[in-house]
Amino acid sequence: MNKVLFASIAMATALFAQPADSAKVAQAAAPTDTAKVAEAPAAAPADTAKVAEAPAAAPADTANAAPALDMSMASPKSISAPKKAQKKPLFKAGEFVFDIDASFEIQASKVLWTSEDDDNGDNFEEWWGRANLGMETHSDDFNGRILLYMYPGDLIDNQYHAHHTADGDTSDSYEYRDLFEIHEAWAEQHTKYASIKLGRWEFTQKNGDYFGNYVDGYYNGFKSGASSENALQFTLTPTETMTMSVAFISTTPNLNTGDLRLMFNFHDLSGIEFLNLDLGYRTNVFDLIHDNDVDVRHTIALQGKTPIVDNIAYFFLEGALMGLDAEETYTDRFGKKRTRTIDMVAPITGGLLFTPGDYRIILEAEYIHDRAETKYADTDKKHVKDVLGAFYIEKPLTKRFTLSFGAHSYGSSRDYQFSGNLIGRIN
């Protein structure tokens, strides 16, 4: 299977890597810098939040730029915010530009209960807040960033069981403790055609808001993203129409597990200049070094995006084959352990993106055949749907405040949930 996967990637690369007309202006292959969020490791009952940015575009495009950090946040899973107007960096020292961004955000959501039971009877199904502090520096051949998340303990229900001893008496109490997270910490050295990036960041890359980004797992939700991961990434830009990245990823302290991630970005291809394509592949093949019996799985994902009306409306589509070669261990009726193949899952997401003026509006839907039979369905829901939908709108209220609002499927059920997110920028 591995040979087939790598052969498929090689064939796709050869097929799409035909340079476009040299008169055309090359554009970045990867998504523009956007803020994104994933789940926080907090003990909150509902999903908690995280933000990060998409993989950086081709180094040549950012070498002389001096953009300010844009940490537009969003829910326990956040994504792209409208591109913030550039502000003057904090200061410049020689060839290096330094900047600091500070912001806060609050998010809430409410379910319209119709087919499912409201077991908790909460005022809001989701209610949390966070402060964000980011520091960034870059020059002609170097980029670096540190991004901190700070969660007030009471807003994420991060309770701590404390034992107090005084005058020989011991008493128990529950206290809320604030949570601090290093969400990003990375450095990137680059030239016009190659770059190396080392540190911790989020690999979330999607064109929509709620669904997608299948190459890195299944993370859906209002302004959703993936968890941050520790990685070493090499990026090459061999032609004006293609960027390719190879990343070695691990999130375990002893390096006992590890993933290989490949991403190919194509744009301005000859004959289909209107279409941007992203082909990704990911596998946990390095887990075999520590455990020969580990189940090695593969995921292949393809994204496409094309304008309907230039700079105003776009159509995007993403599909994936998830869990290729996946197996599970079970005990047969004689008590003997055996393994069997698990069916792969092929999710498909499509939608429309509108960007009139300062607005960002997204309509999208996801389809998974027999979702109720897969692990991508909520086991506690009575009415699981194969097709799920989402609507998202974002608008800067002032130079300092941005409001996002959305309506989307509640989990994988028939019910709908409304979510809102407010971001305030301090500097």
N, C-alpha and C positions, 0 to 999 in steps of 0.2 A: 504493500500500500504506500510505503514511504517513497518508493521509486516512482510510483504513479503520480503522487502529489508533486514531487519536485519536477518531474517531467512536464506536468501541466503548467506549473509556474514558469518554467523555462520557455515553453511554447507561447504562453501568453505574453511574456516579455518580448520575444522575437516578433510577435505579431503586431504589438502596439508601439514598439519603439521606433517607428518610421518618423523621421523629423518632419515637421510641418514646413510650410513655405518660410524661408529665412527672413522674409520681409515682415513676418508677424512678430509682435512683441511677446517674448516669453513671459509667462506668468507663473506664480508660485505653484508648485505641485501639491503641496500639503495645504490643509485648511489654514486660513488666517488665524492669528492669535486670538483665541476666544477663551473666556473663562468657563470652566466646567466644574460640576460638582459630583461627588460620589458619597458612599455611605461612611459615616464616622463610626469609630469603634466604641460608641458610647452605649451605656446600658439603658437606652431609651426604649419604651415599649413599641413605638413606631419607628419607621426609618429615620435615621439621623443623617446630617448633611456633610458634604465635602465638595471642594471645588478644585479644578485644575485647568490647564490649558491643553489644547490639542498639540500634537507634535509640531515642532517648528517647521516653517516652510524652508525651501532651499536656502542654504547659507548665503548664497550670492545675493539674494533678494533682501536680506536683513543686515548685510555687512555695514552699511552706512546709515541705517535707520536709527532713530533715537526715540522710539515710542515710549509712552508712559505705561506702567503696569495697568492692566485692566482686569481687576479681579471681580468682575460682576458676578455675584454669587447667586445661589439659588438652592433650593431644597436639598433633602437628603439625597440629592442626586441632581446635579445641575449642569447646564450646558450653555451654549453660545448666547451672549448678550450682544446688542447692537454695538458696533465698534465705537468706542468712546473717542471724542475729539482729542487730538494730541494736546498735551499740556507741556509746559516748559519743564524739563528735568530739574531735579533738586540742585545739582551742580555738576560741573565738568572739570576733570583734572587730567590734563594732557589729552591723550586719546581716549580716555575712559569717561563714560557718562554714567552717573549714579542717580537713582530715583527711589523714592519710597512712596508706597500707596497704603492708605489706611481706610478701611470701610467697615460697615456693619450691615447685617441683614436680619430680617424677621420673615418667617414663613408660616402660613396657616393653611389648613385644608379641611373641608367638610364634605361628607358623603350624603347624597340623596338616597336614603334607604327605601328601596321598593321590593326587590326580590330577595335580598339577603337580610339576616337578622342583625340588629344593632345590639350586640351583647353588652357593650360597655356603657352606652348612653352618654358619651362624652360630648361636651360643647363643640370641640374640634377634634377630629381624628389625628391631626398633626398640628403641633405648635412648638416652634423652636426659634432660637436666635444664635447669632455668632458674630464675633469680631474677627477681622482679617487684617493681617499686617504683612506686607510684602516688601522685599528689598531686591533691587535689580541693578546690575551693571553690565555694560557692553561696550565693545570697541569694534574696530574694523574686522577683527578676527576672533573675538571672544564674546560669549554671552554667559551670564550667570544669574541665578535667582534663588532666593529663600522665601518661602511663603508659610506663614504660621496661621493656624486656626485656633481660636479661643472660644470655647463654649461655656456659658454660664451653667453651672450644675443644675439649677432649678429648671432651666428651660429645656434640658435634655433628660431630665429625670435621672441624673447620675448620682444615685444615693450611695453612701458609704456607711457601713456598720461600724460604729466607733465604740471602743471600750474605755471608760474613764475610771481611773483609780485615784481616790483621794481619802486620806485618813483611814486607810484600810478598807474602805468601802468601794465596791466595783459597781458601775452602772453602765447600761447599754443605751445607745441612742443612734439615730439615723441622721446623717448630715449630707447636705448636697455639696459636692466638690466640683470645682471648675475643671474642665478638661482642656489641655493644651496639646496641640498636634503639629508636628513638622510635616506639612503636606507636600511641600516641594523643597528640594535642596539639590541643585545641579549646576554643573559647569559644562560649557560647550566650546571647544576650539574648532574653528572652521576656516577653510579656504573657499575659493570659488566653486570647486568641484567636489569637495569632500569635507566631512566633519566627524568629530568624535564627541559623544556626550556621555557623561558619567554622573550618577547620583540617583535621586528619587523624584519621580513625577508620575503623572497620570497619562495613560495612553489613549484616553477616550477620543474617538474620531468619528463623528457622525454629522449628517446633513440636517437631520430633524432635531426634535427636542425630546420626545418621549421614548421612542423605540430606536433600535439599531445598535451599531457598534458591536456586532456579533463576533468579530474576530477575537475580541478580548473577553468574551463571556456574555452572559445575558443580564444586562442591567437596564431595566426599564423604569420609568418614573418621571414625574414632573421635573424638568430641567436636569435630566439624569446623566450620570457619568459612571466611571469605574473607580475602583480604589487605587491609591498611589502604589507604585511598585519600585523596587530598587533595580537598576538596570545599567548596562553598558551598551551603547548604541553607536553603530557606524552608519553614516549616510553618504551616498554617492550621487552625483548629478552628472551622469555620463553624456547626456544630450540635453538639448533645450526643451525636450518634451517629456522627460522621464526623471523621476527621483526614486531611488531605492534605498531602503533602510533595513539593517539587520540588527536585532536587539537580543541580548542575553539577559533574562529576567529571573529574579529569585526574590522571594519574600520570607525565607526561613533563615533563622539566625546561624545555623551550621552549614548552610549551603547544600542541604541534602536534597532539595528539589530545585528545578529550574526549567524555564520555558525558552523556546526559540521562537522569535517573532519576525516575520518578513513582511514588508509593506512596499508595494510598487505604486507610485502615483504617476498617472499619464494625463497630459493636457496638450492642447494645440496639435493633436495628431492629424496627419495628412488625410484630408477627406472628411474628417469628423471633428473639426476644430471647435465646434460648439459643445462638445461632450468632454467632461472630466471624469476619469475613471480611477478608482482605487482598488487594487487587488491585494488582499491580505491573507496570510497563513500563520497559524500558531499551533504549537504542539508542546507537550510537557516531556519531550524526549530525554532531557537531562536527568529526569527522575531515575532513569535506569542505572545511573552511576552508583547510586546508593542502594537501590533495591531492584534486583533483576526481575522480580515478579510484578512490578508495578504495571498498572494499566495505562499504556500510552495512547492518548487520544489526539485527534487532529481536527482543526477547524479551518475552512476556507470561506472567505467572504469577498463579495464584489459589490462596490458602490458606484453609482453613476449619478451625475448631476448635469442638467442642461438648462440654459435660460429659455423662458417662454417669451418674456419681454425684457430686453436688456436692462439690467440694474433695478428691475422691479419685481419680476415673477420668475420662479424657477421650479422645475420638476426634478424630484430625486427618487431614486429607487435603490434598495439594498437587499441582497439575498445572501444566504449562507448555507453551508452544509456543516452542521455542528455535531460533534461526537462521532466522527469517522473512526472505525476500528475500536469503538468503545466496548468494554466487556464488564460483566459483573459476576461476583462470586455468590453462589447460592448453595443451599443444602438440599439434596434430593430426598425422596421418601425413605431411603435406606440410611439416611444420616451421613452420607458422603458428600464432601464439598466438591462442587463442580463450577465451571465457568461457562457463560453463554454470552453471545453477542447482543448488544443493545442496539435497537434501531436508531439510526441517525435522525436528527431533527432538521428540517429545512424551513426556517422562518423567512418571511418576505415582508419588507416594509416599503411603503411608497407614500409620497405626499407632495404638497405644494408649499413653497416658501415665497412669501411676499415681503418686500422691503421698501414700501413707499415712504419717502421722507425718513423720519426717525423711527418709524414703526418696524417691528419684526413680527410677522404673523405666519403661523404654521398650521396646516391641516395635514394630518397623517393617520395611517392605519397600518395594522400588522395582522398577518395571517399565519397561523400554524395549524396544519392539518391534524385533526383529532387532538387538539391541545390537551384535553382532559386526560389523555393517555400518556402524556409526556411529563417531565419534571418541571416544565415551565408553566404549570397551572397551579393555582392556589388550592391546596388540598382541603382547606376549610371552607371553600365556596361551594354552594349548591348548584349554581347556574354558571358553568364555565363556557365561555364563548371562543370559537375559533378565530373570529375577527374582532379586534379591539381598536378603538379609535381615540384620538386626542386632538385638542385644539389649544393653541398657545398664542398669546399676544404680549408684546413687550413695548413699552414706550417710556423714554426719559421724561420725567415730569419737570425737572429743572436740570441745571448743570450738575447738581449734587445728588439728586434722587431719581431712581429708576424703578418703575412698577411693572411687574410681570403677573399675568393672570392666565389661567387655563382651566379647561374642562376635559376630563379624560375618564376612561374606564376605571372602575374601582377594582384594582387587581386584575383578575381575569374573569370577572363576573359581569352580569348585565347592568349592575348599578353604575352610577356616575359620581365622580368626585370633582369638586371645584377647589383649585389651589391658587394661592396668591403669594407673591414674594416682593418685598420692598428692600431695596438696597440704598444705603446712604453713604456717600463718599466724603471722608473727612478732609482729605487734601487733594 
